[in-house]
Amino acid sequence: MLKVYSAKWCPHCTQTVRYLKKNSIDFEYIEIEEQSEKIVQRIIEINGGDDWVVPTLEFNGKWRKGKIYNEKELGFDLKKLGLKI
């Protein structure tokens, strides 16, 4: 299942979640600020090692770094991860 590492206050996260729901894509929402240090460190690592960036997505071991919301780019990246849209 797609995992969405996100933050409640993040507008790009909110838009990403809305897109996933609109397209009937099952996902697990993971509030980054409530996670263990180990998980936060992994998200930092995925995003280049300086800080965590959300929304960061993971599907079957493949990652999408946190990005500004762009509907076309998100759809393309989800397909690259192996999701059927």
Backbone as CSV, one residue per row, in Angstrom:
resi,resn,N_x,N_y,N_z,CA_x,CA_y,CA_z,C_x,C_y,C_z
1,MET,0.838,-1.182,0.000,0.000,0.000,0.000,0.884,1.247,0.000
2,LEU,0.435,2.267,-0.673,1.127,3.547,-0.722,1.149,4.160,0.675
3,LYS,2.320,4.625,1.087,2.453,5.331,2.360,2.714,6.797,2.055
4,VAL,1.983,7.668,2.744,2.112,9.106,2.553,2.597,9.706,3.867
5,TYR,3.870,10.098,3.901,4.436,10.773,5.063,4.106,12.246,4.893
6,SER,3.372,12.783,5.843,2.715,14.052,5.639,2.652,14.858,6.927
7,ALA,2.159,16.098,6.817,1.930,16.948,7.986,0.585,17.656,7.807
8,LYS,-0.169,17.750,8.892,-1.511,18.355,8.849,-1.497,19.778,8.307
9,TRP,-0.476,20.512,8.602,-0.396,21.923,8.248,0.132,22.185,6.836
10,CYS,0.523,21.147,6.133,1.180,21.274,4.825,0.140,21.315,3.688
11,PRO,0.051,22.426,2.946,-0.931,22.503,1.861,-0.647,21.523,0.724
12,HIS,0.617,21.219,0.460,0.957,20.275,-0.602,0.539,18.853,-0.205
13,CYS,0.627,18.566,1.083,0.168,17.271,1.601,-1.345,17.150,1.455
14,THR,-2.057,18.197,1.836,-3.512,18.205,1.754,-3.968,17.990,0.314
15,GLN,-3.327,18.666,-0.620,-3.682,18.518,-2.029,-3.352,17.113,-2.537
16,THR,-2.231,16.555,-2.085,-1.858,15.199,-2.484,-2.877,14.194,-1.973
17,VAL,-3.273,14.314,-0.724,-4.275,13.417,-0.139,-5.602,13.550,-0.897
18,ARG,-5.998,14.760,-1.209,-7.233,14.994,-1.960,-7.161,14.299,-3.330
19,TYR,-6.016,14.402,-4.002,-5.810,13.760,-5.305,-5.947,12.239,-5.183
20,LEU,-5.311,11.672,-4.165,-5.361,10.226,-3.969,-6.796,9.747,-3.729
21,LYS,-7.527,10.477,-2.906,-8.923,10.115,-2.629,-9.773,10.238,-3.887
22,LYS,-9.592,11.337,-4.629,-10.351,11.579,-5.859,-10.133,10.461,-6.883
23,ASN,-8.915,9.920,-6.891,-8.568,8.875,-7.852,-8.674,7.466,-7.260
24,SER,-9.314,7.358,-6.108,-9.557,6.065,-5.441,-8.290,5.245,-5.263
25,ILE,-7.217,5.917,-4.853,-5.941,5.245,-4.591,-5.839,5.007,-3.093
26,ASP,-5.758,3.740,-2.706,-5.629,3.405,-1.288,-4.264,3.860,-0.777
27,PHE,-4.257,4.409,0.418,-2.997,4.859,0.999,-3.096,4.855,2.514
28,GLU,-1.917,4.840,3.123,-1.803,4.967,4.575,-1.223,6.347,4.856
29,TYR,-1.952,7.158,5.608,-1.490,8.495,5.972,-0.635,8.375,7.226
30,ILE,0.572,8.939,7.170,1.490,8.875,8.304,1.890,10.304,8.671
31,GLU,1.434,10.740,9.825,1.740,12.089,10.314,3.202,12.116,10.770
32,ILE,4.043,12.820,10.017,5.487,12.792,10.256,5.866,13.293,11.644
33,GLU,5.159,14.271,12.155,5.519,14.855,13.447,5.170,13.943,14.621
34,GLU,4.511,12.829,14.361,4.156,11.869,15.415,4.974,10.577,15.310
35,GLN,6.000,10.575,14.463,6.773,9.363,14.220,8.036,9.313,15.069
36,SER,8.572,8.109,15.167,9.813,7.906,15.916,10.980,8.590,15.198
37,GLU,12.039,8.819,15.936,13.239,9.429,15.376,13.787,8.600,14.219
38,LYS,13.682,7.285,14.313,14.176,6.397,13.253,13.434,6.655,11.938
39,ILE,12.126,6.784,11.993,11.336,7.037,10.783,11.634,8.429,10.243
40,VAL,11.702,9.421,11.116,12.008,10.783,10.693,13.375,10.828,10.013
41,GLN,14.359,10.132,10.575,15.696,10.091,9.977,15.671,9.445,8.589
42,ARG,14.843,8.447,8.410,14.726,7.803,7.090,14.147,8.784,6.068
43,ILE,13.152,9.550,6.459,12.555,10.538,5.563,13.571,11.636,5.236
44,ILE,14.361,12.043,6.221,15.435,13.017,5.978,16.425,12.457,4.961
45,GLU,16.807,11.211,5.144,17.751,10.548,4.232,17.194,10.507,2.804
46,ILE,15.944,10.125,2.650,15.304,10.041,1.335,15.329,11.403,0.639
47,ASN,15.170,12.463,1.420,15.085,13.809,0.868,16.417,14.543,0.802
48,GLY,17.510,13.835,0.870,18.812,14.443,0.651,19.644,14.713,1.883
49,GLY,19.124,14.372,3.062,19.935,14.425,4.254,19.947,15.720,5.049
50,ASP,19.246,16.764,4.601,19.273,18.020,5.336,18.094,18.177,6.293
51,ASP,16.900,17.798,5.849,15.697,17.957,6.658,14.619,17.073,6.048
52,TRP,13.541,16.846,6.810,12.445,16.087,6.219,11.592,17.029,5.387
53,VAL,11.077,16.480,4.294,10.237,17.233,3.368,8.999,16.390,3.115
54,VAL,7.833,17.015,3.156,6.590,16.291,2.934,5.801,16.958,1.815
55,PRO,4.960,16.200,1.122,4.682,14.789,1.310,5.742,13.905,0.640
56,THR,6.276,12.983,1.402,7.180,11.964,0.879,6.368,10.677,0.763
57,LEU,6.474,10.020,-0.387,5.665,8.830,-0.659,6.550,7.596,-0.786
58,GLU,6.003,6.454,-0.366,6.711,5.173,-0.509,5.716,4.107,-0.942
59,PHE,6.114,3.328,-1.945,5.287,2.229,-2.433,6.191,1.063,-2.789
60,ASN,6.023,-0.037,-2.077,6.801,-1.259,-2.337,8.311,-0.996,-2.391
61,GLY,8.799,-0.189,-1.466,10.236,0.067,-1.386,10.753,1.143,-2.326
62,LYS,9.877,1.710,-3.163,10.268,2.802,-4.053,9.783,4.110,-3.435
63,TRP,10.613,5.134,-3.533,10.333,6.405,-2.856,10.142,7.546,-3.834
64,ARG,9.316,8.499,-3.443,9.176,9.789,-4.126,9.482,10.850,-3.081
65,LYS,10.505,11.648,-3.350,10.871,12.723,-2.426,9.723,13.701,-2.287
66,GLY,9.745,14.443,-1.188,8.749,15.489,-0.981,8.852,16.548,-2.066
67,LYS,7.699,16.943,-2.604,7.671,17.931,-3.689,6.474,18.852,-3.527
68,ILE,6.573,20.003,-4.186,5.443,20.916,-4.295,4.370,20.201,-5.110
69,TYR,3.105,20.380,-4.719,2.011,19.700,-5.407,1.887,20.178,-6.852
70,ASN,1.875,19.205,-7.754,1.618,19.423,-9.170,0.883,18.169,-9.639
71,GLU,-0.359,18.321,-10.029,-1.203,17.161,-10.333,-0.614,16.261,-11.410
72,LYS,-0.158,16.834,-12.512,0.407,16.017,-13.604,1.654,15.270,-13.141
73,GLU,2.522,15.981,-12.454,3.765,15.370,-11.983,3.481,14.269,-10.966
74,LEU,2.517,14.511,-10.081,2.159,13.496,-9.092,1.645,12.241,-9.779
75,GLY,0.742,12.393,-10.747,0.222,11.236,-11.482,1.328,10.459,-12.172
76,PHE,2.239,11.174,-12.822,3.378,10.542,-13.496,4.246,9.785,-12.491
77,ASP,4.552,10.429,-11.364,5.410,9.812,-10.355,4.741,8.590,-9.715
78,LEU,3.443,8.636,-9.513,2.730,7.468,-8.947,2.801,6.286,-9.898
79,LYS,2.688,6.558,-11.194,2.813,5.472,-12.186,4.231,4.909,-12.169
80,LYS,5.236,5.794,-12.044,6.624,5.330,-11.965,6.850,4.435,-10.740
81,LEU,6.128,4.719,-9.656,6.245,3.897,-8.455,5.588,2.525,-8.634
82,GLY,4.716,2.417,-9.655,4.059,1.141,-9.917,2.578,1.118,-9.591
83,LEU,2.007,2.282,-9.289,0.574,2.342,-8.997,-0.216,2.444,-10.292
84,LYS,-1.368,1.851,-10.306,-2.260,1.934,-11.461,-3.268,3.054,-11.204
85,ILE,-3.256,4.015,-12.090,-4.138,5.169,-11.915,-5.159,5.198,-13.040
